[in-house]
Amino acid sequence: MSDNWYFYHQQEAKSSWTLALASERAQINKTLKPELNTVLDVNTSMDEAMSLEEKSKVKYRGDMYFDFDCEDKEEVIANFKEFLLNLVAMGLDLDTLRIYVSGGKGFHIEMPACILMAKVPLHGIASLPLIYREVAHKLFVNTLDLRVYSQGKGRQWRQPNIKRANGNYKVQITVAEALEMTPEIYADMITRPRPLFPVIFFFFYS
């Protein structure tokens, strides 16, 4: 395996997965505007012919991620708020999170890896999606999707401000907006793109 890091992107849902250097992720997002990217980077291209032993050595890097999905907006909003308040009760500053309405059935949250690890390994972590799944199990509330912690090429993650097939958008929201969310506010927010904004962010690679 080389010292390079990679990710996969899809121009639109159900299109082919395209391999690219992780160092080019920002530029690809800016110019090609893919609908989906793999949420984590991998340290090798994922060849279908790889043995189980080879796959077990693949390392991943990237932030913890949570996906809330439910057709019932009242239910998913209540569970989403419960999850955030549980994090507050644990002492987490919600301003360190990137929070989104997904434009479909719920919400996405991205949590900096350094919140979970005192030192984030520079060279990645084997089976990181499975480690994240265990964290999600510990924090579980209803409508939190545990299927998103997949290995292999990884999990495709919808990109913000790209129009979905349903005509809506995934957009970033503030903590205050998250805690005040209603089905009516949700329905309005997803109708148009919205500028991204920075969050409190810190990290340390060892």
N, C-alpha and C positions, 0 to 999 in steps of 0.2 A: 504494500500500500504506500502511496506517495504522501508527501506532506501537504498536498492540496486538500481543500474541502469542497464539497459539492452540494447542490440541491437540485430538485426537479421542479419544473413548472409546466402548467397546462394553459394554453392560450384561452381555452374555454372548457367547461366541464365536459368530460367524456372524450376529449381530444387526446392525442398521444402525449406521453410524458417526455419532456425534453431535459436532458442533463446539462447543467451549467456549473461554472465555478461559483462558489459561494461569494467570492470577492466581487463578482459581477451582479449580485442579487439586486442591489439598489439601482444600478444602471438599467438592468433588464426590466425592473418594475416601472422605471420612469419612461423607457422608450417603447417596450413591447406591451406593457400593461396587461400581463397575464392575469386570468381570472383566479388561478390557484397556484400556490407554491407549496412545496413541502415545508412543514413548520420547523423541522430540524435539519441541520446540515449533517452530511455523512462524510467519512474520510476516504471513501472509495466509490466508484460507480458500482451499482448493484447488478451484477451479471446473473441472469437466471440460472446459469450453469454452476454457480458457486455452490460448494459443498456446505453442509450444515456446520462443519467446523470453521470454515472460512466466514460464514455469516455470523457465527458467534463472536468473532473477533472484530467485527465492524464496530466502529465507534461513532457516536452521535454527539452533537452539541447544540445548545439552544435553550430557550426559556421554557419553563413549565407552561402548560396551556390547558384550558378548560372550555368545554363546549356544552351549552345547555340547549336542549331541543325538546319541544312539545308543541303540538298543534293548538293546545289550549293556552292562549296568551296569559290569562289570569293565573293559571297554574305555574307556568314557567317563570313569570315575573316574580311570583311569591317565593319560589324556590331559589331563584337567582338572588333576591334580596336577603333571604335567609343565609345563603352561602356567604355573602359579603359581610353580614353582621357577625357570622361565626368567625370570620377572619379578624374582624375588629376585636372580638372578645379574646382572641389569641394574641393580641398585641400588634397586629400587622397594620401598617399605614397604607390605606387603600390608594393613596396618591402615588404609590410605587407601581401600581398595576396599569396596564393598558386594557381598557374595557370597551367593548363594541356591541352594538345591536347588529345581529348577523344579516338582517334583511330577509330572513326566512322564518325559522321557527324559534329563534331564541337569541342567545348571547354568546360571545366569545370573551375570554379573559386570558391575558398573557401575564405571567408572573416572572420577574427576573430570577434566573437560576441561583443568583447569589443570596436570595432570601432563604433558599433551602440548603445551600452549601456554604460553609464558611470560606472555602476556596474552590473556585470553579476550575477543574483541570484544563489546562491549555490544549491538551491533546485528546480531549473528548472522553466519553464514558461508554463502555460497552453496555448494551441492553438498556440504554437510558429511557426509551419509551416504557419499558416494563417497570422501571423505578418510578417514573412519573405516574404510572397507573396505580402503583401501591399508594403513592401520596394521595391520588384522587379517591381511592377507596377509603382512606382515613378521613377525608374531608367530605365524603359523599352526602349529597342531599338528592331528593327526587328530581328527575329530569336532567341530571348531570350524566352525559354520555361517556361511558367507559370504553367504548369501542374505538375511540380515536387514538389510543396509545399503541399503535401498530409499528412493528419493526420493518424489515425489508427496506424498500425505498422510503418508507415513512408515510405520514399522513398529510394529504393535501389540505391546505388551510386557505380559506377564502381571503382574497385581498380586499382592503377597504377601497371604497369609492369607485369600484368597477361595477357597471350595471349588470345585474343578474338576469337570467332568462325570465324571471317573474317580473322584471321591470323595476325591482327595488335595489337598494344599495346597502352594503355593510358599511357602517360609519362609526367613528370613535365618539364616545360620550364621556362626560365628566363623572366623578364620583357622586356629586349632588344629583345629577340627572339620573344616574343609575338607581339611587335610593328613592327618587321621586317618580320612578317609571310607572306608567299605566298603559293599558292596551291602546288607548287613544294617542298618547305621546309616541309610543313605539310606531304606530301606523304612520304618523306624520314624519318622524325622523328618517325613515327608510326611503322616502320618496325622492331624495336628492343627495348628491355628494356633499361632503363636509370637510373642511380643512382638518388635517391631523395636527395634534399638539403634543409637546413633550410632556413626559411624566418625570417624577423624581426617580433617578436611575443611578445605580452604583454597581460596580462589579470588580472582582479581583480574580484574575487567572493565575493559577499556580503552575 
